[in-house]
């Protein structure tokens, strides 16, 4: 649970993609070592990797309460990021 007055860090999408690609492309690098390198929580890094593998897009999260009209809060579209191994 968050403490009163706690500040949360946000990470840009391009940073998330670069960290995930670094993990996926370097087989000698462990998840914990990469998390230490970038001062990230291993659970957060695992979420990014899992989301990237399953959907192909970087982790984005909508914040706030859903709108009553059913439209998404953030209307920005996300392009899928290719791993470079697709033909």
NORRA-V938248 format. One record per helix or strand. SS is the DSSP state (~ for helix, > for strand). FROM is the first residue (numbers start at 1). TO is the last residue. If there is no record, write none. Layout:
SS&FROM&TO / SS&FROM&TO
This chain:
~&13&25 / ~&31&38 / ~&42&55
